[in-house]
Amino acid sequence: MGTTCNPESLPGAPISPPAPTFAQIQNAFRNLPFAKPAVHIQPEGNKTLVNLPTFYEARWPAAGLSAGEDSDPITLLGWTIEFRIEAYSYTYRYGDGTSSPATKDLGGTYPDGSIRHTYTRAGTVPVKVDARLTGQVRINGQTWEPVNTVVDLAGEPITQLRVATATNRLVTQ
């Protein structure tokens, strides 16, 4: 019976680097340079009225990684790792003690935007969108696999929204 020889066990043969663990890959994902979305509000000018539906939309800045983008390749233990960024959830904080349920919806503008809130009292409120990201990983150009971790982006920008009241009156001419 013959014996098999592993070419890597021969003197002078190149040794494959150890594969990164999934925990190391997840840690690399959590440390990517993510962008932080700001909330865009309509009516424009960061002003709205009591009892008027207000529309919200998460908008990503140009700098940093955001949902829908792929990272530049990084090297981890000699392996090439790439990440594809996906939205896990958005939660809109309206500043009056209420928030939207977690959603994958970016929101939108009037009249079709699905993230809406109506204020019942006047005042200035801090509005923001909390974003959580997940994604996929590709190692050495192989197939994309779920990264199975979620990054909660802390410190998203806060927009101060002024909620005012208005009074209508009819006059005779």
Buried (B, 14 or more C-beta within 10 A) or exposed (E): EEEEEEEEEEEEEEEEEEBBEEEBBBEBBBEBEBBBBBBBBBBEEEEBBBEEBBBBBBEBEEEBBBBEBBBEBBEBEEBEBBBBBBBBBBBBBBBBEEBBEEBEBBBBEEEEBEBBBEBEEEEEBEBBBBBBBBBBBBBEEEEBEEBEBBBEBEEBEBBEBEBEEEEEEEEEE
